[in-house]
C-alpha cells in the first residue's frame, strides 16, 4: 500500500543508542525506507520516552526535538525539562548537560527580548494579559511570525492563541 519499508520492531523499539539515532535521522531525512516526517520523528521519540522513561539518551533526544522544533513547535521549557530529567538519570551525560545550557541560554535570551520590548509592545502584552481578544490574536500572530517587533516564539504564540480560543473556540479551527 505504501512505498515505505519501515524496519520491523527490532529497530523501532530497540533502546540501543545507535538504533534510536538511526530511526530519528531516517524520519528526519526520509531515508532507509522511512517517510520524511518530523512529526513521525517526534511521535517516535515521545513513544520511546514513555517506554523507557529512565533512559537518559532518549530524554536527551526528546529535548533536542523540542529545542529544534522537529515535528513539534520549538519549546525551550519542555527541552529544558527533558535535559534536566536526562541528567537526573545520568549526571555524566555530557550531551544533555551542554544542550541544557544552550536551551537555557535561548530561553533566557527570549525572555530578555520580551522584557526589552518597547512601551507600545508592552501595552499589547498587557491588554492581551487582560484577555482582550483582538490583542490576544495580535500578540499570538506577532510571536508566531516574529513580526511587529516581537521575537519569534511558537510556544508564546500557542499560549496566546489558546487563551483566545477560550473566548472564541473558532480560533482552534483557524489554527487547524
LUMMARLO-184665 format. One line per 4 residues: number of its first residue (from 1); their letters; for each residue x, y, z of N, C-alpha, C, CB. Coordinates in nm, 2 decimals, decimal comma. Atoms other than C-alpha are relative to their C-alpha. Glycine has a CB too. Layout:
NUM = a = X Y Z X Y Z X Y Z X Y Z  ...
***
This chain:
1 = xxxx = 0,08 -0,12 0,00 0,00 0,00 0,00 0,09 0,13 0,00 -0,09 0,00 0,12  -0,09 -0,12 -0,01 0,29 0,24 0,08 0,13 -0,03 -0,07 0,02 0,03 0,15  -0,14 0,02 0,06 0,63 0,29 -0,08 0,11 -0,01 0,10 0,03 0,12 -0,10  -0,10 0,00 -0,10 0,80 0,28 0,25 0,01 -0,14 0,06 -0,04 0,10 0,11
5 = xxxx = -0,03 0,13 -0,06 0,96 -0,03 0,40 0,07 0,03 0,14 0,10 -0,08 -0,09  -0,05 -0,03 -0,13 1,00 0,08 0,76 0,04 -0,13 0,07 -0,11 0,07 0,09  -0,05 0,12 -0,07 1,21 -0,18 0,95 -0,09 -0,04 0,11 0,14 0,02 0,06  0,09 0,05 -0,10 1,02 -0,40 1,19 0,05 0,04 0,14 0,00 -0,15 -0,01
9 = xxxx = -0,01 -0,05 -0,13 1,01 -0,36 1,56 0,14 -0,03 0,06 -0,10 -0,07 0,09  -0,13 0,03 -0,06 1,36 -0,50 1,62 0,09 0,13 0,01 0,08 -0,10 -0,08  -0,07 -0,13 0,00 1,50 -0,15 1,53 -0,09 0,11 0,06 0,04 0,04 -0,14  0,09 -0,10 -0,04 1,19 0,06 1,60 -0,01 0,01 0,15 -0,14 -0,02 -0,06
13 = xxxx = 0,02 0,00 -0,14 1,16 -0,05 1,96 0,12 -0,03 0,08 -0,11 -0,10 0,04  -0,12 0,02 -0,06 1,52 -0,10 2,04 0,04 0,12 0,08 0,12 -0,04 -0,10  -0,04 -0,12 -0,07 1,66 0,13 2,31 0,15 0,02 -0,01 -0,04 -0,02 0,15  -0,15 -0,02 0,02 2,02 0,10 2,18 0,01 0,14 -0,07 0,05 -0,11 -0,10
17 = xxxx = -0,03 -0,14 0,05 2,16 0,45 2,11 0,00 0,00 -0,15 0,12 0,05 0,06  -0,02 -0,01 0,15 2,26 0,37 1,75 -0,13 -0,03 -0,07 0,11 -0,10 -0,04  0,13 0,03 0,06 1,91 0,23 1,67 -0,09 0,12 0,01 -0,06 -0,12 0,06  0,08 -0,12 -0,02 1,74 0,54 1,81 0,04 0,11 -0,09 0,01 0,04 0,15
21 = xxxx = -0,05 -0,10 0,09 1,97 0,77 1,62 -0,04 -0,03 -0,14 0,15 0,01 0,01  0,03 0,04 0,14 1,91 0,57 1,30 -0,14 0,03 -0,03 0,03 -0,16 -0,01  0,14 -0,03 0,03 1,53 0,59 1,33 -0,03 0,15 -0,01 -0,09 -0,07 0,11  0,03 -0,15 0,00 1,52 0,96 1,42 0,06 0,06 -0,13 0,07 0,07 0,12
25 = xxxx = -0,06 -0,05 0,12 1,76 1,05 1,14 -0,07 -0,04 -0,13 0,15 -0,03 -0,01  0,07 0,05 0,12 1,58 0,83 0,89 -0,13 0,07 -0,02 -0,02 -0,15 0,02  0,13 -0,08 0,01 1,25 1,00 0,97 0,03 0,14 -0,05 -0,08 0,00 0,13  -0,03 -0,14 0,03 1,40 1,35 0,96 0,05 0,02 -0,15 0,11 0,05 0,09
29 = xxxx = -0,05 -0,01 0,13 1,58 1,28 0,63 -0,08 -0,07 -0,11 0,14 -0,04 0,00  0,08 0,08 0,09 1,33 1,04 0,47 0,09 -0,10 -0,07 -0,06 0,09 -0,11  -0,09 0,10 0,05 1,59 0,77 0,43 -0,03 -0,14 0,05 0,15 0,04 0,04  0,00 0,14 -0,05 1,62 0,39 0,48 -0,14 -0,05 0,00 0,06 0,00 0,13
33 = xxxx = 0,13 0,05 0,00 1,26 0,33 0,39 -0,10 0,07 0,09 0,00 -0,14 0,03  0,09 -0,07 -0,09 1,12 0,58 0,63 -0,06 0,12 -0,07 0,08 0,05 0,13  0,05 -0,12 0,06 0,89 0,86 0,52 0,07 0,12 0,06 -0,16 0,02 0,01  -0,06 -0,12 -0,05 1,04 1,21 0,56 -0,11 0,07 0,08 0,05 0,10 -0,11
37 = xxxx = 0,11 -0,06 -0,08 0,84 1,34 0,86 0,06 0,03 0,14 -0,11 -0,10 0,02  -0,03 -0,05 -0,14 0,94 1,55 1,16 -0,10 -0,05 0,10 0,02 0,15 0,00  0,10 0,04 -0,09 0,61 1,46 1,31 0,02 -0,15 0,04 -0,14 0,02 -0,06  -0,03 0,14 -0,03 0,69 1,09 1,29 0,12 -0,02 0,09 0,02 -0,09 -0,12
41 = xxxx = -0,12 0,00 -0,09 1,03 1,15 1,45 -0,04 0,04 0,14 0,11 0,10 -0,06  0,05 -0,04 -0,13 0,86 1,34 1,73 -0,08 -0,11 0,07 -0,08 0,13 -0,01  0,09 0,11 -0,06 0,60 1,07 1,78 0,08 -0,12 0,04 -0,10 -0,04 -0,11  -0,09 0,12 -0,04 0,87 0,80 1,78 0,07 0,03 0,13 0,10 -0,03 -0,12
45 = xxxx = -0,08 -0,02 -0,12 1,09 0,96 2,04 -0,09 0,03 0,12 0,09 0,13 -0,02  0,09 -0,02 -0,11 0,79 1,06 2,25 -0,05 -0,14 0,05 -0,13 0,09 -0,04  0,04 0,13 -0,04 0,67 0,70 2,25 0,12 -0,08 0,07 -0,04 -0,08 -0,13  -0,11 0,06 -0,07 1,02 0,58 2,33 0,03 0,05 0,14 0,13 0,02 -0,09
49 = xxxx = -0,02 -0,05 -0,13 1,04 0,81 2,62 -0,10 -0,05 0,10 -0,01 0,16 0,00  0,10 0,07 -0,09 0,72 0,65 2,76 0,04 -0,14 0,02 -0,14 0,01 -0,07  -0,05 0,14 -0,02 0,86 0,30 2,70 0,12 -0,01 0,09 0,03 -0,06 -0,14  -0,12 0,00 -0,08 1,19 0,39 2,86 0,02 0,13 0,07 0,12 -0,03 -0,10
53 = xxxx = 0,00 -0,14 -0,07 1,12 0,68 3,10 0,13 0,03 0,07 -0,11 0,00 0,09  -0,12 -0,03 -0,08 1,46 0,65 3,28 0,12 0,00 -0,09 0,02 -0,10 0,11  -0,11 0,01 0,10 1,67 0,64 2,96 0,05 0,14 -0,03 -0,04 -0,07 -0,13  -0,06 -0,14 0,01 1,90 0,95 2,97 0,02 0,03 -0,15 0,13 0,00 0,07
57 = xxxx = -0,02 -0,03 0,14 1,98 0,92 2,60 -0,13 0,04 -0,07 0,07 -0,12 -0,07  0,13 -0,02 0,06 1,62 0,90 2,49 -0,05 0,14 0,04 -0,10 -0,11 0,03  0,05 -0,13 -0,05 1,53 1,20 2,71 0,08 0,12 -0,06 0,02 0,01 0,15  -0,08 -0,11 0,06 1,82 1,40 2,56 -0,05 0,02 -0,14 0,15 -0,05 0,00
61 = xxxx = 0,05 -0,01 0,14 1,69 1,32 2,21 -0,14 0,07 0,00 -0,01 -0,14 -0,07  0,13 -0,07 -0,01 1,34 1,43 2,32 0,02 0,15 0,02 -0,08 -0,06 0,12  -0,03 -0,14 -0,02 1,49 1,76 2,44 0,05 0,06 -0,13 0,11 0,01 0,11  -0,05 -0,06 0,12 1,66 1,81 2,11 -0,12 0,02 -0,10 0,10 -0,09 -0,07
65 = xxxx = 0,12 -0,01 0,08 1,33 1,75 1,93 -0,08 0,13 0,04 -0,09 -0,12 0,01  0,07 -0,12 -0,04 1,16 2,02 2,14 0,09 0,13 -0,02 -0,02 -0,01 0,15  -0,09 -0,12 0,01 1,46 2,26 2,13 0,00 0,05 -0,15 0,14 -0,03 0,04  -0,01 -0,04 0,14 1,48 2,25 1,75 -0,13 0,00 -0,08 0,10 -0,10 -0,07
69 = xxxx = 0,13 -0,01 0,07 1,11 2,22 1,67 -0,02 -0,10 -0,11 -0,03 0,13 -0,05  0,01 0,10 0,10 1,12 1,89 1,49 -0,13 -0,07 0,02 0,12 -0,10 0,00  0,13 0,07 -0,02 0,76 1,77 1,44 -0,08 0,06 0,11 0,02 -0,14 0,01  0,07 -0,06 -0,11 0,65 2,00 1,72 0,05 0,14 0,00 0,04 -0,08 0,14
73 = xxxx = -0,04 -0,14 -0,01 0,67 2,37 1,80 0,13 0,00 0,08 -0,11 0,09 0,06  -0,12 -0,03 -0,08 1,00 2,50 1,94 -0,05 0,03 0,14 0,09 0,11 -0,06  0,04 -0,02 -0,13 0,96 2,48 2,31 0,12 -0,02 0,10 -0,12 -0,10 0,04  -0,12 0,01 -0,08 1,26 2,56 2,52 -0,02 -0,05 0,14 0,07 0,14 0,01
77 = xxxx = 0,03 0,04 -0,13 1,09 2,50 2,85 -0,01 -0,16 0,00 -0,13 0,06 0,05  0,01 0,15 0,01 1,00 2,14 2,75 0,14 -0,06 -0,03 -0,10 -0,04 -0,11  -0,13 0,05 0,03 1,35 2,09 2,61 0,08 0,00 0,13 0,07 0,09 -0,10  -0,07 -0,01 -0,12 1,50 2,21 2,94 -0,04 -0,11 0,10 -0,02 0,14 0,07
81 = xxxx = 0,04 0,11 -0,09 1,28 1,97 3,14 0,05 -0,13 -0,04 -0,16 0,00 0,00  -0,05 0,13 0,05 1,38 1,68 2,92 0,15 -0,01 0,03 -0,03 -0,01 -0,15  -0,14 0,01 -0,03 1,75 1,76 2,96 0,03 -0,01 0,15 0,07 0,13 -0,06  -0,02 0,02 -0,14 1,72 1,80 3,33 -0,04 -0,14 0,05 -0,09 0,10 0,08
85 = xxxx = 0,04 0,13 -0,03 1,54 1,47 3,35 0,11 -0,10 -0,04 -0,13 -0,04 -0,06  -0,11 0,08 0,05 1,81 1,31 3,14 0,12 0,00 0,09 0,05 0,05 -0,14  -0,12 -0,01 -0,10 2,08 1,44 3,38 -0,04 -0,06 0,13 0,03 0,15 0,02  0,04 0,07 -0,12 1,88 1,31 3,67 0,03 -0,14 0,00 -0,16 0,03 0,03
89 = xxxx = -0,03 0,14 0,01 1,92 0,96 3,54 0,14 -0,03 -0,04 -0,09 -0,06 -0,11  -0,14 0,02 0,03 2,28 1,01 3,42 0,06 0,14 0,01 0,02 -0,06 -0,14  -0,05 -0,14 -0,02 2,45 1,32 3,56 0,13 0,02 -0,07 0,03 0,02 0,15  -0,12 -0,02 0,08 2,75 1,25 3,34 -0,03 0,00 -0,15 0,10 -0,12 0,03
93 = xxxx = 0,05 -0,01 0,14 2,55 1,28 3,02 0,05 0,14 -0,05 -0,15 -0,02 -0,02  -0,06 -0,13 0,05 2,77 1,55 2,85 -0,09 0,07 -0,10 0,14 -0,03 -0,06  0,08 -0,06 0,10 2,54 1,60 2,56 -0,12 0,07 0,06 -0,05 -0,11 -0,10  0,11 -0,06 -0,07 2,24 1,66 2,79 0,04 0,13 0,07 -0,07 -0,10 0,10
97 = xxxx = -0,04 -0,12 -0,07 2,44 1,90 3,00 0,03 0,12 -0,09 0,13 -0,04 0,08  -0,03 -0,11 0,10 2,57 2,10 2,70 -0,13 0,05 -0,06 0,09 -0,05 -0,11  0,13 -0,04 0,06 2,22 2,10 2,54 -0,08 0,08 0,10 -0,08 -0,12 -0,04  0,07 -0,07 -0,11 2,07 2,21 2,88 0,04 0,15 0,00 0,01 -0,07 0,13
101 = xxxx = -0,06 -0,13 0,00 2,30 2,51 2,89 -0,04 0,08 -0,12 0,15 0,00 0,02  0,04 -0,07 0,12 2,22 2,60 2,53 -0,14 0,04 0,00 0,04 -0,09 -0,12  0,15 -0,03 0,00 1,84 2,57 2,57 -0,03 0,11 0,11 -0,07 -0,13 0,03  0,02 -0,11 -0,11 1,86 2,78 2,90 0,04 0,13 -0,06 0,08 -0,04 0,12
105 = xxxx = -0,05 -0,13 0,06 2,06 3,05 2,71 -0,11 0,05 -0,10 0,13 -0,02 -0,07  0,10 -0,04 0,10 1,80 3,05 2,43 -0,13 0,05 0,07 -0,04 -0,12 -0,09  0,12 -0,04 -0,08 1,51 3,07 2,68 0,02 0,13 0,07 -0,04 -0,11 0,10  -0,03 -0,13 -0,07 1,68 3,35 2,88 0,01 0,11 -0,10 0,14 -0,01 0,07
109 = xxxx = 0,00 -0,10 0,10 1,75 3,54 2,56 -0,14 0,04 -0,05 0,09 -0,05 -0,12  0,14 -0,03 0,04 1,39 3,51 2,45 -0,07 0,08 0,11 -0,08 -0,13 -0,02  0,06 -0,08 -0,11 1,27 3,64 2,79 0,06 0,14 0,01 0,02 -0,07 0,14  -0,06 -0,13 0,00 1,52 3,92 2,77 -0,06 0,09 -0,12 0,15 -0,01 -0,01
113 = xxxx = 0,05 -0,08 0,12 1,39 4,02 2,42 -0,15 0,04 0,03 0,00 -0,10 -0,12  0,14 -0,03 -0,04 1,03 4,01 2,56 0,00 0,12 0,10 -0,07 -0,12 0,05  0,00 -0,10 -0,11 1,12 4,22 2,87 0,05 0,13 -0,06 0,08 -0,05 0,12  -0,06 -0,12 0,06 1,31 4,47 2,64 -0,09 0,06 -0,10 0,13 -0,03 -0,05
117 = xxxx = 0,09 -0,06 0,10 1,01 4,53 2,42 -0,04 0,14 0,03 -0,13 -0,09 -0,02  0,04 -0,14 -0,03 0,92 4,90 2,38 -0,14 0,01 0,06 0,01 0,08 -0,13  0,12 -0,03 -0,07 0,63 5,06 2,55 -0,13 -0,05 -0,07 -0,01 0,14 0,04  0,11 0,04 0,08 0,39 5,00 2,26 -0,03 -0,15 0,01 0,02 0,05 -0,14
121 = xxxx = 0,02 0,14 -0,01 0,45 4,63 2,26 -0,04 -0,05 0,14 0,13 -0,07 -0,05  0,03 0,04 -0,14 0,43 4,61 2,64 -0,15 0,03 0,02 0,08 0,08 0,10  0,14 -0,03 -0,01 0,08 4,77 2,61 -0,08 -0,11 -0,07 -0,03 0,14 -0,07  0,07 0,11 0,07 -0,02 4,50 2,36 0,00 -0,13 0,09 0,07 -0,04 -0,13
125 = xxxx = -0,01 0,12 -0,10 0,11 4,23 2,61 -0,09 0,02 0,12 0,15 -0,01 0,04  0,08 -0,03 -0,12 -0,07 4,40 2,90 -0,15 -0,03 -0,04 0,02 0,14 0,05  0,14 0,02 0,05 -0,40 4,41 2,70 -0,03 -0,14 -0,02 -0,03 0,09 -0,12  0,02 0,14 0,02 -0,36 4,05 2,60 -0,01 -0,07 0,13 0,12 -0,06 -0,09
129 = xxxx = 0,01 0,05 -0,13 -0,30 3,97 2,96 -0,13 0,02 0,07 0,11 0,05 0,09  0,13 -0,03 -0,05 -0,64 4,12 3,03 -0,11 -0,07 -0,08 -0,03 0,15 0,00  0,09 0,08 0,08 -0,79 3,87 2,78 -0,08 0,08 -0,11 -0,10 -0,08 0,08  0,05 -0,07 0,11 -0,86 4,13 2,51 0,02 -0,09 -0,12 0,06 0,15 -0,01
133 = xxxx = 0,00 0,10 0,11 -0,95 3,90 2,22 0,09 0,05 -0,12 -0,14 -0,03 -0,05  -0,08 -0,05 0,11 -0,80 4,12 1,95 0,14 0,01 0,03 -0,05 0,14 -0,04  -0,14 0,00 -0,05 -0,48 4,17 2,15 0,06 -0,14 0,01 0,01 0,08 0,13  -0,05 0,14 0,00 -0,45 3,80 2,21 0,03 -0,05 -0,14 -0,11 -0,09 0,06
137 = xxxx = -0,02 0,04 0,13 -0,48 3,74 1,84 0,12 0,07 -0,06 -0,12 0,02 -0,09  -0,11 -0,08 0,05 -0,24 4,02 1,75 0,14 -0,05 0,06 -0,02 0,15 0,04  -0,12 0,05 -0,07 0,02 3,91 2,01 0,04 -0,14 -0,05 -0,01 0,01 0,15  -0,03 0,14 0,05 -0,01 3,54 1,91 0,05 0,00 -0,14 -0,13 -0,08 0,00
141 = xxxx = -0,05 -0,01 0,14 0,03 3,63 1,54 0,14 0,06 0,00 -0,09 0,08 -0,08  -0,14 -0,07 0,00 0,33 3,86 1,62 0,10 -0,10 0,05 -0,01 0,12 0,09  -0,09 0,10 -0,05 0,50 3,58 1,82 0,02 -0,11 -0,10 -0,04 -0,05 0,13  -0,01 0,11 0,10 0,42 3,32 1,56 0,09 0,03 -0,11 -0,14 -0,04 -0,05
145 = xxxx = -0,07 -0,04 0,12 0,58 3,51 1,28 0,12 0,09 0,03 -0,09 0,06 -0,10  -0,11 -0,09 -0,04 0,83 3,72 1,47 -0,02 0,14 -0,06 0,14 -0,06 -0,04  0,03 -0,12 0,07 0,66 4,03 1,34 -0,04 0,11 0,10 -0,12 -0,01 -0,10  0,04 -0,12 -0,08 0,57 4,38 1,47 0,09 0,02 0,12 -0,15 -0,02 0,05
149 = xxxx = -0,10 -0,02 -0,11 0,88 4,39 1,69 0,01 -0,11 0,10 -0,03 0,13 0,06  0,00 0,11 -0,09 0,81 4,07 1,87 0,10 -0,11 -0,04 -0,15 -0,06 0,02  -0,09 0,11 0,04 1,06 3,79 1,88 -0,08 -0,12 -0,04 0,09 -0,04 0,12  0,06 0,13 0,04 0,98 3,46 1,71 -0,01 -0,10 0,11 0,08 -0,06 -0,12
153 = xxxx = 0,02 0,10 -0,10 0,83 3,22 1,96 -0,13 -0,08 -0,02 0,00 0,07 0,14  0,11 0,08 0,03 0,60 2,94 1,86 -0,07 -0,03 0,13 0,03 -0,13 -0,07  0,06 0,03 -0,13 0,54 2,85 2,23 -0,08 0,11 0,05 0,11 -0,04 0,10  0,08 -0,11 -0,05 0,43 3,20 2,32 -0,12 0,02 -0,09 0,09 0,13 0,00
157 = xxxx = 0,11 -0,02 0,09 0,21 3,22 2,01 -0,11 -0,10 0,04 0,04 -0,03 -0,15  0,10 0,11 -0,04 0,04 2,89 2,11 -0,07 0,04 0,13 0,07 -0,13 0,02  0,06 -0,05 -0,13 -0,02 3,03 2,46 -0,10 0,10 -0,02 0,11 0,05 0,10  0,10 -0,11 0,03 -0,19 3,34 2,33 -0,12 -0,05 -0,08 0,07 0,12 -0,07
161 = xxxx = 0,11 0,05 0,08 -0,39 3,16 2,07 -0,09 -0,09 0,08 0,05 -0,08 -0,12  0,08 0,09 -0,08 -0,51 2,90 2,32 -0,09 0,09 0,10 0,08 -0,09 0,09  0,08 -0,09 -0,08 -0,62 3,19 2,55 -0,11 0,06 -0,08 0,09 0,11 0,07  0,10 -0,06 0,09 -0,80 3,35 2,25 -0,11 -0,11 -0,02 0,06 0,05 -0,13
165 = xxxx = 0,10 0,11 0,03 -0,97 3,01 2,19 -0,10 -0,02 0,11 0,07 -0,13 -0,03  0,09 0,01 -0,12 -1,12 3,02 2,54 -0,11 0,10 -0,02 0,08 0,02 0,13  0,10 -0,10 0,02 -1,30 3,33 2,43 -0,09 -0,03 -0,12 0,06 0,14 -0,02  0,07 0,04 0,12 -1,39 3,21 2,08 0,06 -0,13 -0,05 0,01 0,12 -0,11
169 = xxxx = -0,05 0,13 0,04 -1,34 2,84 2,01 0,03 -0,01 -0,15 -0,09 -0,11 0,04  -0,02 0,00 0,14 -1,34 2,92 1,64 0,15 0,01 -0,03 -0,08 0,11 -0,08  -0,14 -0,02 0,02 -0,97 3,01 1,68 0,07 -0,13 -0,02 0,06 0,07 0,12  -0,06 0,13 0,02 -0,89 2,64 1,71 -0,02 -0,05 -0,14 -0,06 -0,10 0,10
173 = xxxx = 0,02 0,05 0,14 -1,04 2,57 1,37 0,09 0,08 -0,09 -0,15 0,02 -0,04  -0,09 -0,07 0,09 -0,84 2,85 1,22 0,15 -0,05 0,01 0,00 0,15 0,04  -0,14 0,05 -0,02 -0,52 2,70 1,37 0,02 -0,14 -0,06 0,04 0,01 0,14  -0,01 0,14 0,05 -0,60 2,35 1,25 0,01 -0,09 0,10 0,11 -0,02 -0,10
***
